[in-house]
Amino acid sequence: MLHWLSDPFEADMVLRALVAGVIAACLCSLVGCWGLLRRNVFLGEAMTHGMLPGVAIAALLGVSLMAGGLIAALVMA
């Protein structure tokens, strides 16, 4: 009766996306609570804006976007 609800989760790609989303949600909630307790509510926004130039430069150079973001985050920190 509820096959329309469970059918999308039979594909491996959807299951991987669901697991990645759950992991990201758990990690983001922990970082968000940590920032709130330390009264650094704009920490997440500052980190993403600091990583954006590294990701953009990595995309222009054709290298890994993750590496560009990581290098930019380390430089920013």
N, C-alpha and C positions, 0 to 999 in steps of 0.2 A: 504494500500500500504506500509506503514512503520511499519507494525505490528512486524517485526523482531527487530525493535528498541525499541518498547515499551513492548514487551512480557516479557523480563527478569524482569521488574520492577513490575510485578504483584505478585511476591513472596514476602512474608513479610520479609524473611531473606535478600533479596537484598535491599529492602527499608531501613531496619535498618542499613545495611552496608553503604548505600549511605548517610544516615543522619549522622552516626558516622564519615564518611569521611569528610563531609562538616563541621561538628563541629570541628574536628581535624585540618582541613585546616585553619579555621578562627582563632582558638586559636594559632596555630603555626605561622601564619602570624603576629599576634599581638605581640607575644613574640619575633619573629625575628626582627620586626621593633623596638621594645623597646631595644633589645640588640644592634642593629645597631646605634640607636641614642645615646646610652650611650657608644658607642665604645667598646662594649664587644662582638665582633663577634664570639668568641669561647665559649660563655656562654652555648649554647645549646649542643655543643659537650662535654663540661666539665660535664654538668649535666647528660647526658646519660652515659658517662663513669663512673661517680661517682655512678650511680644507678645500673650499671651492676653487681658488686659483690653482692649487696643485692638480686638481682633477682636470681643470680646463687645459692647463699646460700639457699634462700627460696625454689628453685626447688629441691635442694639436701635434704632439710629437709621435703619436702612434704607439705609445708604451702603455703598460698596465695602469688603468685608472685607480686601482687599489693602491699601487705603489706611489702614484702621484699624490693621492690623498694622505697616505701615511707619512710621506716625507713632509708635506705641507703642515700636517698636524704636529709633527715633531719639531719643525722649525718654529711654529707658532707657540708651542709649549715652552 
